[in-house]
Amino acid sequence: MTRRDFDLLIRGGELADGTGSPLRRADVGIAAGRVCVLPADSSVTAARVHDATGQVVAPGFIDAHTHSDLTTLDDIGQAQAHAAVLQGVTVEICGNCGDSAFPHPYGDFAAFARAHTDTGRANHLVSLVGHGTVRGSVVGHDDRAATDAELAEMCQVLDDALTAGAAGLSSGLIYTPGSYADTAEVTALAAVAARHGKPYVTHLRDEMSHVEAALDEAVRIARDSGAALHVSHHKTAGKYAWGRTLRTLPRLEHLRAAGLDVTCDVYPYTAGSTALAAMLPPWAHDGGPEQLLKRLGDPAARRRMRVSIAEGVPGWENTVGNGGWDRIAVASAARHPQLQGRTIADIAAQQGAEAIDVVAQLLLAEDGDVTIISHSMREDDVQRVLSTPFAIIGSDGVPKPGLPHPRWAGTFARVLGHYVRDLALLSLTEAVRKMTGATAARFGLTGRGVLCDGAAADLVVFDPATVTDRATFTEPLLPPAGITLVVVDGTVVVDDGAVTGARPGKLLAC
């Protein structure tokens, strides 16, 4: 193949192949959507030659954790739709935290795939099956145990989706209705994933003051079901959990040494992002979103919510109780753009109101659709997880209008620029492995994540001296610097830092 013409030849770059091996000079040829790794300065011809001198050529980055299921389907806008691919992400893994786009609003995996094929996308998507979505479609949103028949139906829905090509089972055990499930229910579903050789991916029931107990629950589920375990966006958040990565990471290392297949992902920021409604106690959500809105309009129910936040509820993470309303900022509120970027505490002080009343009024006015940014972590904890060998990189991007978390546009460039080049926390090749080969291996993406002969031609070219995240909390969608070329299945989708308009991406089956 070294003597044939290529569609694209990337010449003169240093290859970071996704395995963690040292950089080496090599040319990369692409033909018919496949890679051929060539000796440096090869005498071959190509329809297009890209000069990568002084730059790094790597497999396309694989974002291990996104909430981008509907981003290209709901006409959210070009900046949102392309934020990931502009930083070199060629595969986004969605369906996380127990929330997938099927079996609702799309009936099944095939219907979701058709929607993306019909719309087109710049990069690929891989989807997990959300436990909360499955539970909501079968059991509903009531705070109760599933019946045996309902659990059997949930297992069948999951089995069908995994057979069709979904990548695994996800849970979000701080979010209703998933949080209404007991450990046994989740274990039964994880056993279905295990039969398919696919992982159980979990947002722990608590990432704050009870993070170690929540991690123990996840481990029990993995052991009892036989499924591989992947801990989503591992953190020890809130003032009562700061520093506990000094215990959780050795615990995971010990489990791995004892034979448990467990990994985690991490984003390089000390702030998280989620729905404002998730700041309210589980009982407030009983019966679903309509019942929550009714309770928010009831002064007595709001007073009870205030007490629950102040005193806690057994088994509930209670983000505000672990931090405070001064750490919760409005990110997206379509009808109240003037509030975006401001904390709930600041808004309440300006209005001379109780914080819970501000929250209630805002959620009622926005039909419950408000996202927030929670400044809840400490940098030393983030760095410990980032530098852990079994941790991979995921943005946890929440592509919403307004002022979303900058991680959606900045995660991968931030790792390469800030943590690799500026802080030397990781080597460049190790960081690339965490963004590519290790992620592909975790989620069963055969033929992706490593640059080798015959691999799918998903790749990124970047300048290690200039790659930098530019997205901020006030300008969250600014694209990064230093990403020069992104290729998806052999098609150039980002050229000299700008999207080309090509849409070769699809929903991949695993």
Helices and strands as residue ranges (DSSP letters): E 6-11, E 14-15, E 24-25, E 27-31, E 34-38, E 46-51, E 56-59, E 61-63, H 78-82, G 85-87, E 89-94, H 109-119, E 124-127, E 129-130, H 131-138, H 148-164, E 169-172, G 178-180, H 183-195, E 200-203, H 211-225, E 229-231, H 245-257, E 262-266, E 271-275, G 276-279, G 282-285, H 289-296, H 299-311, G 325-327, E 328-332, G 337-339, H 344-351, H 355-365, E 371-375, H 379-387, E 391-393, H 407-414, I 415-422, H 428-435, H 437-443, E 459-462, E 483-488, E 491-495, E 498-499
